[in-house]
Amino acid sequence: MDYDLVEDLANAKSHLEQSLTRYRDLDHASCVSTVQKHLGLVLWRLGQLNKAQDHLEAALHYFQAHEDGYNVAQTLANLDNIYLNFGEGQAAQDCLHKALVLFDAYGAVFDKVGLLNNLGGIAFKQEDLDAARDFFHASLMIGQQLDNTRDARDARLNLGLLAFQQNAFQDAVHHYAQAAELSRRMGDQRGNREAHRRLLKARFLMWLRHRFNR
């Protein structure tokens, strides 16, 4: 994680905590829950998982009680990361499926992209490779349609990993090359280096296969 990013997150945490105190003093329950939703995400990014979970679950209870479906979906999508970090794969999967249903109901296509990638990741860990491929591909298609470069790049990396694990090195090379180009467009040097690292490994193994299987 870049230092500037950590600094930005620390500033965001401080600002949100001040807002949380202010809204609690004013007894503004809806504003408190909205701040907790954002604060939980920031705390997760900072690695403060227990505090993040507390804020997100408190926000979720409020949104559910007030039948605020869109905020319920967003909060579930954030909670899935917490549960994954704690190794609670089934709880994370349940959050993602519920969030997808709600996002579909609201026509929130943009919000679905990251969730599909996460569901693909869970399916991959469960060795359900066909399901993983379907989720990653669906995420890629939506990302491309919406010109969402970051999520499309992540889907390419995931598809490349899936192909690599199945020794489909030519497909892996294709996806990693696309991921590297998308990272370059974003100006993401770290992502570009990681995609190129994977690309070189896949190319080398593809060369070995061609060299010794003649």
Residue pairs with C-beta under 8 A, 6 or more apart in sequence:
2 190
6 46
9 42
9 45
9 46
10 46
12 38
12 42
13 39
13 42
13 43
13 46
16 35
16 38
16 39
16 42
17 39
19 31
19 35
20 32
20 35
20 36
20 39
23 31
23 32
23 35
24 32
29 62
30 62
30 66
32 62
33 58
33 59
33 62
33 63
33 71
34 59
34 71
36 55
36 56
36 58
36 59
37 55
37 56
37 59
37 63
37 71
37 74
37 75
37 78
39 52
39 55
40 51
40 52
40 53
40 54
40 55
40 56
40 59
40 75
40 78
40 79
40 82
41 52
41 56
41 78
42 52
43 49
43 51
43 52
43 55
44 52
44 78
44 81
44 82
44 85
49 82
49 85
49 86
52 82
53 79
53 82
53 86
56 75
56 78
56 79
56 82
57 79
59 71
59 75
60 72
60 75
60 76
60 79
63 71
63 72
63 75
64 72
69 102
69 105
69 106
70 102
70 106
70 108
72 98
72 99
72 102
73 98
73 99
73 102
73 103
73 106
73 108
73 111
74 99
74 111
76 95
76 96
76 98
76 99
76 102
77 95
77 96
77 99
77 111
77 114
77 115
79 92
79 95
80 92
80 93
80 95
80 96
80 99
80 115
80 118
81 92
81 118
83 89
83 91
83 92
83 95
84 92
84 118
84 122
89 122
89 125
89 126
92 118
92 122
93 119
93 122
96 115
96 118
96 119
96 122
97 119
99 111
99 115
100 112
100 115
100 116
100 119
103 109
103 111
103 112
103 115
104 112
109 142
109 145
109 146
110 142
110 146
110 148
112 139
112 142
113 139
113 142
113 143
113 146
113 148
113 151
113 155
114 139
114 151
114 154
116 135
116 136
116 138
116 139
116 142
116 155
117 135
117 136
117 139
117 151
117 154
117 155
117 158
119 135
120 131
120 132
120 133
120 134
120 135
120 136
120 139
120 155
120 158
121 132
121 158
123 129
123 131
123 132
123 135
124 132
124 158
124 161
124 162
129 162
129 165
129 166
132 158
132 162
133 159
133 162
136 155
136 158
136 159
136 162
137 155
137 159
139 151
139 152
139 154
139 155
139 158
140 152
140 155
140 156
140 159
142 148
142 151
143 149
143 151
143 152
143 155
144 152
149 182
149 185
149 186
150 182
150 186
150 188
152 182
153 179
153 182
153 183
153 186
153 188
153 191
153 195
156 175
156 176
156 178
156 179
156 182
156 195
157 175
157 176
157 179
157 194
157 195
157 198
159 171
159 175
160 171
160 172
160 173
160 174
160 175
160 176
160 179
160 198
160 202
161 172
161 198
163 169
163 171
163 172
163 175
164 172
164 198
164 201
164 202
167 205
169 202
169 203
169 205
169 206
169 209
170 206
172 198
172 202
172 206
173 199
173 202
173 203
173 206
176 195
176 196
176 198
176 199
176 202
177 195
177 199
179 191
179 195
179 198
180 192
180 195
180 196
180 199
183 189
183 191
183 192
183 194
183 195
184 192
